[in-house]
Amino acid sequence: MSASATARHIGRNTLLVAFAFGLAAAAGLLRNMVIARQFPLGAELDAYYAAFRLPDLLFTVVAGGALATAFIPVFADYLARDDRLGAWRLAAAITNWVVLIVAIGAVVAGLAAPWLVRVLIAPGFPPPQQATTVTLMRLVLVSTVLFGISSVQSSALHGFKHFLLPALAPVVYPLGITAGALWLTPRWGVVGLAVGAILGAALHLAVKIPALVYFGFRWWPVLDPHHPGVRRVAVLIGPRILDLGVFHLTLIAMTNLASRLDPGSVTGLEWGWDAMQLPETLIGTAFGIVAFPTLAGLAAAGDVAGLRRTLAETLAAVMALAAPAALLLILLGRPLLTLLYQRGGFDAAAIETIAIALRFFALGLLGHVCLELAARAFFAQQDTVTPLLVAVAAAAANIALGLVLMRWLAHGGLALANALAVSAEVMVLLVLLRRRWGGVEGRRLVYTLVRVMLATALMAVAVTVTLSLTAQGGRLFALALSTTVGLLVYGLTCVLLREEALFYLPAALLARGPVFRGRAEGIEP
């Protein structure tokens, strides 16, 4: 595939995936707005979010993104041989394994929940709050079984190259929690949110049923442990399980530390993380998902130059998009959170708790979006061990920094520790890629970063001045105008500095020749 064709493919499909993620983000925003109206920031919500830590880890280890990475290639092999019946039998066996393992894990976790909450997850909670967390965790574990089934079916549909209904599944999940917040919490309190999570998980699976029927879904009560496809999936999934498991263990450690701080700290971190994840998902995850098959194809062909070029172009693009997003989160995060969530039990103090976490998380946004691509560059070469080892080191650094910084910055220190650790993780991965490939077009990336930072600095001045001039004009008007002026200044500065990375997506959609002619032809190192 030529450089221009590669860019068009990545650009167009990134926009499609980002649109689906945007819908899911909107549904999540609605969920949070309803929760903010129903609950104050405090012990109940802290217990609710802490209750998800272990179920999320269980789902990730058994049926999360690691399973999709291992299952889809094997499932696709059957489809390529026109063996649809064999493909569905493989899917049935994997589904049964997932249900069996997740169900056993859920039962064990449910029985051990009092000890797990008291010792591992939230030792800083007082006993009544720990008891609430135990109850909520046991309910959330039910949804984990449903998510396990749904995950395999999403992967199967991806194997058929059907993406629409799996993309809608993350949209309907938060709607189930929203329903619980609206209609169940008045009677059951925070337990209604957990029941809503079960409803959301059921919707996550149900939305895919029409596509499953269309593609001839079949199920058998088999495990087939000696089936070559099952064995192949088991071999491929190991390192990725450890990689993702390390990430969720880090989140558990952060919850453990936050539980020792003031009430509301766990929720503040959770909501600050969610707000940062919106641009991270729209930019980093969307680019990563779409670029991964291209990187894998280049790696399979032994095209090191193509790998360097594709990684450099996409890294430059995500940096150019993430830098202004991070600045907007830092400067406008608090007034935006106030506009969205300051209602009901969420007062100004609650908003400030979330805003502090958001500001520090936003400092790591560049690192998070670049990690989506840097890690996948290793996966494309069928190397899942190197990113795992780097992730373990980053997790240890994250926890150590959190222990130190929380003494001075409370929960903000935990968020800052995450930002510093992920930034270091990306730098290490890029250094390792540079040694492996003989370069990663580092000069181009440094030039892009310098120009982007200069444009961001001018944007910061524009946003700050506009905010001060519109302070009396209403919060929504001030936010809209400040964002518009800031982005115009940023874009104009990038044009004047001839920084083309910001325009990667429109250039990819419109280009007929190389998107960045000099760079695609290797003129700039």
Disulfide bonds with the S-S distance in Angstrom:
none
